[in-house]
Every structure is written in C-alpha cells, then in structure tokens.
Amino acid sequence: MATRLKIVRPSDLPTKRVRAPDGTVVQMKVVQSDSETLAQDLLAAFRSNVSRIKREQRKQRAGNEPS
C-alpha cells in the first residue's frame, strides 16, 4: 500500500525576518534540514516565494501603467 505524503502549506512553515545587504528587511520561510517532510517543506517554501515575487511584479506593473 502506498504511503500518502503529508501536505505542507507555506503557512505551516515559520517565517524569519532578516536584513538584506542593502538594508531592506526580507521575510524568509524557514525549513528544518532534519524534517521528515523536507521535500514537501522545500516545495511549500518555493511556492510561497514564487507567489510573493509574482504578486510584487503585478503590483509594480500596475504602478507603472500610464493613466
């Protein structure tokens, strides 16, 4: 019988705030390397990052459109 993978949502991962080299504050998802669900944790963090980047790009494009 196949084992079911545990679904990990980005909101399940802890978030850490760090300061980037340019001084801006960046939020990062934290993944534990010894986690039993490491693969799912990495996928959830990746999806979260892609969603955030796309959201920021849409917001930036909307601000640059001429009126």
N, C-alpha and C positions, 0 to 999 in steps of 0.2 A: 504494500500500500504506500502510495506517495505521501511524503510529508508536506504539509502546507507551509508556505512561507509567511512569516509574520509581516503584516503590512505596517510600515513605518511612515508616518506623515511628517512633513517638515516641522509642524508644530510640536511633534513629540521630542524633537531634538532641542537641547538647551542652546541659548544664544549668548554669545560673548561679545562685548563691545571692546574694540581695540583702536588705538590711534595709528593711522597710516603715516608713512614717512612725510607726507605733505601736511600733516596736522589735522586732517579730517578724521572724524570718528566713523568707524566702519563696524557694522554688525556682522558677525560670523557665526555660522552653525558649528557646534562642537560635536565631533564624532569620536567615540572611545575606540581605540585600536583593539582592545581585547573584548569587544562586544560580540555576543553570539549572532547578532544581526548586522554585522559590519557592512556587508554588501547592500542591504536594504537601507542602512543609515547613510551610506555614501550616495546612493541614488536619491534619497529624500533631500539631502543637502544640495546635490547638483540641481535637482528640480527647483528647489527654493531659490537658488542663485539665478537660474535662467529666468524664472518668473520675475524676480526683482529687477534684473537687467532689462528685460523686455518692457516692464512697467515704466522704468525710468526713461527708456528710449522713446516710448509713446508720449510720455509727458513732455519730453524735450522737443519732439517733433511738433506737438500741438502748440507749444510756446513759440516756435519759430515760423509758424504759418502766417502769411500776410493777411491783414483784416480787410 
